[in-house]
Amino acid sequence: MTVTIYGAACSSTRKAKQWFTKNGIEYTERNVIREPLTVNELQNILRMTVEGTDEIISTRSKIYKDLDLDIEALPLQELLEIIQEYPRLLRSPIMVDAKRLQVGYHEEDIRQFLPRKTRENQWLQWRKNHLRVAES
């Protein structure tokens, strides 16, 4: 299953790409600044979120502050059109596959994209190493 990385050219997006490459996970990349997400693509991402637009919007970004948006007061469709027009409003990177979504690069959370068997093997190795230390 291929992961799609939506993001701007930033250190977090670079770290995510390096992590996927290091772990042998196929991905495609899309620079959302050069090729903004469509409203439909944004809706598909929002369907996978837990916190809705709060999860994907960068409230610390300069553009967010410059636009002085009252997100709570905006109809969703209008907000999605604004995000399409100003893609720097999005947090970066946004990584998705058919089942998973992660917003931002977090080393522990990104492991969800590892195949289950790989995660199990890493966990068993970790336990083995730490049990040896505890027995010493």
PyMOL CGO cylinders between C-alpha atoms (Angstrom):
from pymol import cmd
from pymol.cgo import CYLINDER

trace = [
    CYLINDER, 0.00, 0.00, 0.00, 1.52, 3.32, -1.03, 0.3, 1, 1, 1, 1, 1, 1,
    CYLINDER, 1.52, 3.32, -1.03, 1.52, 6.29, 1.31, 0.3, 1, 1, 1, 1, 1, 1,
    CYLINDER, 1.52, 6.29, 1.31, 0.90, 9.78, -0.04, 0.3, 1, 1, 1, 1, 1, 1,
    CYLINDER, 0.90, 9.78, -0.04, 2.81, 12.63, 1.57, 0.3, 1, 1, 1, 1, 1, 1,
    CYLINDER, 2.81, 12.63, 1.57, 1.17, 16.01, 1.11, 0.3, 1, 1, 1, 1, 1, 1,
    CYLINDER, 1.17, 16.01, 1.11, 3.38, 18.83, 2.22, 0.3, 1, 1, 1, 1, 1, 1,
    CYLINDER, 3.38, 18.83, 2.22, 5.41, 21.93, 1.68, 0.3, 1, 1, 1, 1, 1, 1,
    CYLINDER, 5.41, 21.93, 1.68, 9.18, 21.92, 1.31, 0.3, 1, 1, 1, 1, 1, 1,
    CYLINDER, 9.18, 21.92, 1.31, 10.00, 21.94, 5.02, 0.3, 1, 1, 1, 1, 1, 1,
    CYLINDER, 10.00, 21.94, 5.02, 12.11, 19.98, 7.48, 0.3, 1, 1, 1, 1, 1, 1,
    CYLINDER, 12.11, 19.98, 7.48, 9.18, 17.90, 8.74, 0.3, 1, 1, 1, 1, 1, 1,
    CYLINDER, 9.18, 17.90, 8.74, 8.30, 16.77, 5.23, 0.3, 1, 1, 1, 1, 1, 1,
    CYLINDER, 8.30, 16.77, 5.23, 11.96, 15.94, 4.56, 0.3, 1, 1, 1, 1, 1, 1,
    CYLINDER, 11.96, 15.94, 4.56, 12.15, 13.91, 7.78, 0.3, 1, 1, 1, 1, 1, 1,
    CYLINDER, 12.15, 13.91, 7.78, 9.00, 11.99, 6.84, 0.3, 1, 1, 1, 1, 1, 1,
    CYLINDER, 9.00, 11.99, 6.84, 10.35, 11.16, 3.37, 0.3, 1, 1, 1, 1, 1, 1,
    CYLINDER, 10.35, 11.16, 3.37, 13.66, 10.01, 4.88, 0.3, 1, 1, 1, 1, 1, 1,
    CYLINDER, 13.66, 10.01, 4.88, 11.82, 7.83, 7.39, 0.3, 1, 1, 1, 1, 1, 1,
    CYLINDER, 11.82, 7.83, 7.39, 9.70, 6.14, 4.69, 0.3, 1, 1, 1, 1, 1, 1,
    CYLINDER, 9.70, 6.14, 4.69, 12.77, 5.58, 2.51, 0.3, 1, 1, 1, 1, 1, 1,
    CYLINDER, 12.77, 5.58, 2.51, 14.80, 4.18, 5.44, 0.3, 1, 1, 1, 1, 1, 1,
    CYLINDER, 14.80, 4.18, 5.44, 11.97, 1.77, 6.30, 0.3, 1, 1, 1, 1, 1, 1,
    CYLINDER, 11.97, 1.77, 6.30, 11.41, 0.65, 2.70, 0.3, 1, 1, 1, 1, 1, 1,
    CYLINDER, 11.41, 0.65, 2.70, 7.87, 2.00, 2.50, 0.3, 1, 1, 1, 1, 1, 1,
    CYLINDER, 7.87, 2.00, 2.50, 6.75, 3.24, -0.90, 0.3, 1, 1, 1, 1, 1, 1,
    CYLINDER, 6.75, 3.24, -0.90, 5.37, 6.74, -1.03, 0.3, 1, 1, 1, 1, 1, 1,
    CYLINDER, 5.37, 6.74, -1.03, 4.35, 9.41, -3.46, 0.3, 1, 1, 1, 1, 1, 1,
    CYLINDER, 4.35, 9.41, -3.46, 4.90, 13.04, -2.72, 0.3, 1, 1, 1, 1, 1, 1,
    CYLINDER, 4.90, 13.04, -2.72, 2.87, 16.09, -3.59, 0.3, 1, 1, 1, 1, 1, 1,
    CYLINDER, 2.87, 16.09, -3.59, 3.99, 19.62, -2.91, 0.3, 1, 1, 1, 1, 1, 1,
    CYLINDER, 3.99, 19.62, -2.91, 0.75, 21.32, -1.90, 0.3, 1, 1, 1, 1, 1, 1,
    CYLINDER, 0.75, 21.32, -1.90, 2.17, 24.77, -2.54, 0.3, 1, 1, 1, 1, 1, 1,
    CYLINDER, 2.17, 24.77, -2.54, 2.86, 24.05, -6.21, 0.3, 1, 1, 1, 1, 1, 1,
    CYLINDER, 2.86, 24.05, -6.21, -0.18, 21.79, -6.63, 0.3, 1, 1, 1, 1, 1, 1,
    CYLINDER, -0.18, 21.79, -6.63, -2.84, 22.65, -4.02, 0.3, 1, 1, 1, 1, 1, 1,
    CYLINDER, -2.84, 22.65, -4.02, -5.29, 20.02, -2.86, 0.3, 1, 1, 1, 1, 1, 1,
    CYLINDER, -5.29, 20.02, -2.86, -8.76, 20.17, -4.36, 0.3, 1, 1, 1, 1, 1, 1,
    CYLINDER, -8.76, 20.17, -4.36, -11.81, 20.66, -2.17, 0.3, 1, 1, 1, 1, 1, 1,
    CYLINDER, -11.81, 20.66, -2.17, -12.69, 17.00, -2.79, 0.3, 1, 1, 1, 1, 1, 1,
    CYLINDER, -12.69, 17.00, -2.79, -9.20, 15.86, -1.70, 0.3, 1, 1, 1, 1, 1, 1,
    CYLINDER, -9.20, 15.86, -1.70, -9.46, 18.01, 1.43, 0.3, 1, 1, 1, 1, 1, 1,
    CYLINDER, -9.46, 18.01, 1.43, -12.85, 16.44, 2.21, 0.3, 1, 1, 1, 1, 1, 1,
    CYLINDER, -12.85, 16.44, 2.21, -11.34, 12.96, 1.87, 0.3, 1, 1, 1, 1, 1, 1,
    CYLINDER, -11.34, 12.96, 1.87, -8.55, 13.88, 4.29, 0.3, 1, 1, 1, 1, 1, 1,
    CYLINDER, -8.55, 13.88, 4.29, -11.04, 15.38, 6.75, 0.3, 1, 1, 1, 1, 1, 1,
    CYLINDER, -11.04, 15.38, 6.75, -13.01, 12.11, 6.74, 0.3, 1, 1, 1, 1, 1, 1,
    CYLINDER, -13.01, 12.11, 6.74, -9.96, 10.43, 8.23, 0.3, 1, 1, 1, 1, 1, 1,
    CYLINDER, -9.96, 10.43, 8.23, -9.33, 12.99, 10.98, 0.3, 1, 1, 1, 1, 1, 1,
    CYLINDER, -9.33, 12.99, 10.98, -10.45, 12.76, 14.58, 0.3, 1, 1, 1, 1, 1, 1,
    CYLINDER, -10.45, 12.76, 14.58, -10.48, 16.50, 15.26, 0.3, 1, 1, 1, 1, 1, 1,
    CYLINDER, -10.48, 16.50, 15.26, -11.63, 17.76, 11.85, 0.3, 1, 1, 1, 1, 1, 1,
    CYLINDER, -11.63, 17.76, 11.85, -10.14, 20.97, 10.52, 0.3, 1, 1, 1, 1, 1, 1,
    CYLINDER, -10.14, 20.97, 10.52, -8.35, 21.65, 13.83, 0.3, 1, 1, 1, 1, 1, 1,
    CYLINDER, -8.35, 21.65, 13.83, -6.09, 18.71, 13.03, 0.3, 1, 1, 1, 1, 1, 1,
    CYLINDER, -6.09, 18.71, 13.03, -4.94, 19.93, 9.61, 0.3, 1, 1, 1, 1, 1, 1,
    CYLINDER, -4.94, 19.93, 9.61, -4.83, 23.73, 9.90, 0.3, 1, 1, 1, 1, 1, 1,
    CYLINDER, -4.83, 23.73, 9.90, -1.63, 25.39, 11.02, 0.3, 1, 1, 1, 1, 1, 1,
    CYLINDER, -1.63, 25.39, 11.02, -2.87, 28.06, 13.40, 0.3, 1, 1, 1, 1, 1, 1,
    CYLINDER, -2.87, 28.06, 13.40, 0.72, 29.20, 14.01, 0.3, 1, 1, 1, 1, 1, 1,
    CYLINDER, 0.72, 29.20, 14.01, 1.34, 29.94, 10.32, 0.3, 1, 1, 1, 1, 1, 1,
    CYLINDER, 1.34, 29.94, 10.32, 1.85, 33.49, 9.13, 0.3, 1, 1, 1, 1, 1, 1,
    CYLINDER, 1.85, 33.49, 9.13, -0.94, 33.18, 6.56, 0.3, 1, 1, 1, 1, 1, 1,
    CYLINDER, -0.94, 33.18, 6.56, -3.40, 32.05, 9.24, 0.3, 1, 1, 1, 1, 1, 1,
    CYLINDER, -3.40, 32.05, 9.24, -2.57, 35.11, 11.33, 0.3, 1, 1, 1, 1, 1, 1,
    CYLINDER, -2.57, 35.11, 11.33, -2.62, 37.42, 8.30, 0.3, 1, 1, 1, 1, 1, 1,
    CYLINDER, -2.62, 37.42, 8.30, -6.04, 36.20, 7.16, 0.3, 1, 1, 1, 1, 1, 1,
    CYLINDER, -6.04, 36.20, 7.16, -7.41, 36.55, 10.72, 0.3, 1, 1, 1, 1, 1, 1,
    CYLINDER, -7.41, 36.55, 10.72, -9.87, 33.70, 10.14, 0.3, 1, 1, 1, 1, 1, 1,
    CYLINDER, -9.87, 33.70, 10.14, -12.69, 32.78, 12.48, 0.3, 1, 1, 1, 1, 1, 1,
    CYLINDER, -12.69, 32.78, 12.48, -12.71, 29.13, 11.50, 0.3, 1, 1, 1, 1, 1, 1,
    CYLINDER, -12.71, 29.13, 11.50, -15.63, 28.28, 13.76, 0.3, 1, 1, 1, 1, 1, 1,
    CYLINDER, -15.63, 28.28, 13.76, -17.85, 30.83, 12.02, 0.3, 1, 1, 1, 1, 1, 1,
    CYLINDER, -17.85, 30.83, 12.02, -17.03, 29.74, 8.45, 0.3, 1, 1, 1, 1, 1, 1,
    CYLINDER, -17.03, 29.74, 8.45, -19.13, 27.20, 6.59, 0.3, 1, 1, 1, 1, 1, 1,
    CYLINDER, -19.13, 27.20, 6.59, -17.00, 24.12, 5.85, 0.3, 1, 1, 1, 1, 1, 1,
    CYLINDER, -17.00, 24.12, 5.85, -17.20, 24.53, 2.08, 0.3, 1, 1, 1, 1, 1, 1,
    CYLINDER, -17.20, 24.53, 2.08, -15.97, 28.12, 2.30, 0.3, 1, 1, 1, 1, 1, 1,
    CYLINDER, -15.97, 28.12, 2.30, -13.13, 27.10, 4.62, 0.3, 1, 1, 1, 1, 1, 1,
    CYLINDER, -13.13, 27.10, 4.62, -12.04, 24.35, 2.23, 0.3, 1, 1, 1, 1, 1, 1,
    CYLINDER, -12.04, 24.35, 2.23, -12.02, 26.83, -0.66, 0.3, 1, 1, 1, 1, 1, 1,
    CYLINDER, -12.02, 26.83, -0.66, -9.85, 29.18, 1.42, 0.3, 1, 1, 1, 1, 1, 1,
    CYLINDER, -9.85, 29.18, 1.42, -7.43, 26.32, 2.19, 0.3, 1, 1, 1, 1, 1, 1,
    CYLINDER, -7.43, 26.32, 2.19, -7.30, 25.50, -1.51, 0.3, 1, 1, 1, 1, 1, 1,
    CYLINDER, -7.30, 25.50, -1.51, -6.46, 29.12, -2.28, 0.3, 1, 1, 1, 1, 1, 1,
    CYLINDER, -6.46, 29.12, -2.28, -3.95, 29.39, 0.60, 0.3, 1, 1, 1, 1, 1, 1,
    CYLINDER, -3.95, 29.39, 0.60, -2.33, 25.94, 0.95, 0.3, 1, 1, 1, 1, 1, 1,
    CYLINDER, -2.33, 25.94, 0.95, 0.15, 27.23, 3.53, 0.3, 1, 1, 1, 1, 1, 1,
    CYLINDER, 0.15, 27.23, 3.53, -2.77, 27.05, 5.95, 0.3, 1, 1, 1, 1, 1, 1,
    CYLINDER, -2.77, 27.05, 5.95, -2.23, 23.29, 6.04, 0.3, 1, 1, 1, 1, 1, 1,
    CYLINDER, -2.23, 23.29, 6.04, 0.06, 21.63, 8.54, 0.3, 1, 1, 1, 1, 1, 1,
    CYLINDER, 0.06, 21.63, 8.54, 2.89, 19.76, 6.89, 0.3, 1, 1, 1, 1, 1, 1,
    CYLINDER, 2.89, 19.76, 6.89, 3.28, 16.96, 6.14, 0.3, 1, 1, 1, 1, 1, 1,
    CYLINDER, 3.28, 16.96, 6.14, -0.06, 15.20, 5.91, 0.3, 1, 1, 1, 1, 1, 1,
    CYLINDER, -0.06, 15.20, 5.91, 0.54, 11.49, 5.31, 0.3, 1, 1, 1, 1, 1, 1,
    CYLINDER, 0.54, 11.49, 5.31, -2.23, 9.13, 4.24, 0.3, 1, 1, 1, 1, 1, 1,
    CYLINDER, -2.23, 9.13, 4.24, -2.81, 5.66, 2.94, 0.3, 1, 1, 1, 1, 1, 1,
    CYLINDER, -2.81, 5.66, 2.94, -6.08, 3.76, 2.57, 0.3, 1, 1, 1, 1, 1, 1,
    CYLINDER, -6.08, 3.76, 2.57, -6.50, 3.31, 6.33, 0.3, 1, 1, 1, 1, 1, 1,
    CYLINDER, -6.50, 3.31, 6.33, -4.27, 5.76, 8.17, 0.3, 1, 1, 1, 1, 1, 1,
    CYLINDER, -4.27, 5.76, 8.17, -3.67, 9.48, 8.51, 0.3, 1, 1, 1, 1, 1, 1,
    CYLINDER, -3.67, 9.48, 8.51, -0.93, 11.35, 10.28, 0.3, 1, 1, 1, 1, 1, 1,
    CYLINDER, -0.93, 11.35, 10.28, -0.51, 15.09, 10.41, 0.3, 1, 1, 1, 1, 1, 1,
    CYLINDER, -0.51, 15.09, 10.41, 2.98, 16.36, 11.15, 0.3, 1, 1, 1, 1, 1, 1,
    CYLINDER, 2.98, 16.36, 11.15, 6.14, 14.33, 11.61, 0.3, 1, 1, 1, 1, 1, 1,
    CYLINDER, 6.14, 14.33, 11.61, 6.26, 12.53, 14.96, 0.3, 1, 1, 1, 1, 1, 1,
    CYLINDER, 6.26, 12.53, 14.96, 8.77, 9.68, 15.18, 0.3, 1, 1, 1, 1, 1, 1,
    CYLINDER, 8.77, 9.68, 15.18, 6.64, 7.46, 17.42, 0.3, 1, 1, 1, 1, 1, 1,
    CYLINDER, 6.64, 7.46, 17.42, 3.36, 8.02, 15.59, 0.3, 1, 1, 1, 1, 1, 1,
    CYLINDER, 3.36, 8.02, 15.59, 4.74, 7.51, 12.08, 0.3, 1, 1, 1, 1, 1, 1,
    CYLINDER, 4.74, 7.51, 12.08, 5.46, 3.87, 12.99, 0.3, 1, 1, 1, 1, 1, 1,
    CYLINDER, 5.46, 3.87, 12.99, 1.77, 3.18, 12.34, 0.3, 1, 1, 1, 1, 1, 1,
    CYLINDER, 1.77, 3.18, 12.34, 2.72, 2.98, 8.66, 0.3, 1, 1, 1, 1, 1, 1,
    CYLINDER, 2.72, 2.98, 8.66, 5.08, 0.06, 9.27, 0.3, 1, 1, 1, 1, 1, 1,
    CYLINDER, 5.08, 0.06, 9.27, 3.63, -3.33, 8.36, 0.3, 1, 1, 1, 1, 1, 1,
    CYLINDER, 3.63, -3.33, 8.36, 2.22, -5.09, 11.44, 0.3, 1, 1, 1, 1, 1, 1,
    CYLINDER, 2.22, -5.09, 11.44, 4.80, -7.90, 11.25, 0.3, 1, 1, 1, 1, 1, 1,
    CYLINDER, 4.80, -7.90, 11.25, 7.67, -5.38, 11.28, 0.3, 1, 1, 1, 1, 1, 1,
    CYLINDER, 7.67, -5.38, 11.28, 6.20, -3.61, 14.33, 0.3, 1, 1, 1, 1, 1, 1,
    CYLINDER, 6.20, -3.61, 14.33, 5.79, -6.94, 16.11, 0.3, 1, 1, 1, 1, 1, 1,
    CYLINDER, 5.79, -6.94, 16.11, 9.39, -7.96, 15.36, 0.3, 1, 1, 1, 1, 1, 1,
    CYLINDER, 9.39, -7.96, 15.36, 10.70, -4.60, 16.58, 0.3, 1, 1, 1, 1, 1, 1,
    CYLINDER, 10.70, -4.60, 16.58, 8.63, -4.89, 19.77, 0.3, 1, 1, 1, 1, 1, 1,
    CYLINDER, 8.63, -4.89, 19.77, 9.91, -8.42, 20.43, 0.3, 1, 1, 1, 1, 1, 1,
    CYLINDER, 9.91, -8.42, 20.43, 13.51, -7.27, 19.88, 0.3, 1, 1, 1, 1, 1, 1,
    CYLINDER, 13.51, -7.27, 19.88, 12.99, -4.32, 22.22, 0.3, 1, 1, 1, 1, 1, 1,
    CYLINDER, 12.99, -4.32, 22.22, 11.53, -6.58, 24.93, 0.3, 1, 1, 1, 1, 1, 1,
    CYLINDER, 11.53, -6.58, 24.93, 14.34, -9.09, 24.53, 0.3, 1, 1, 1, 1, 1, 1,
    CYLINDER, 14.34, -9.09, 24.53, 16.99, -6.36, 24.89, 0.3, 1, 1, 1, 1, 1, 1,
    CYLINDER, 16.99, -6.36, 24.89, 15.29, -4.73, 27.87, 0.3, 1, 1, 1, 1, 1, 1,
    CYLINDER, 15.29, -4.73, 27.87, 14.61, -8.01, 29.69, 0.3, 1, 1, 1, 1, 1, 1,
    CYLINDER, 14.61, -8.01, 29.69, 18.32, -8.87, 29.43, 0.3, 1, 1, 1, 1, 1, 1,
    CYLINDER, 18.32, -8.87, 29.43, 19.21, -5.53, 30.99, 0.3, 1, 1, 1, 1, 1, 1,
    CYLINDER, 19.21, -5.53, 30.99, 16.68, -6.10, 33.81, 0.3, 1, 1, 1, 1, 1, 1,
    CYLINDER, 16.68, -6.10, 33.81, 18.08, -9.57, 34.54, 0.3, 1, 1, 1, 1, 1, 1,
    CYLINDER, 18.08, -9.57, 34.54, 21.65, -8.28, 34.83, 0.3, 1, 1, 1, 1, 1, 1,
]
cmd.load_cgo(trace, "trace")
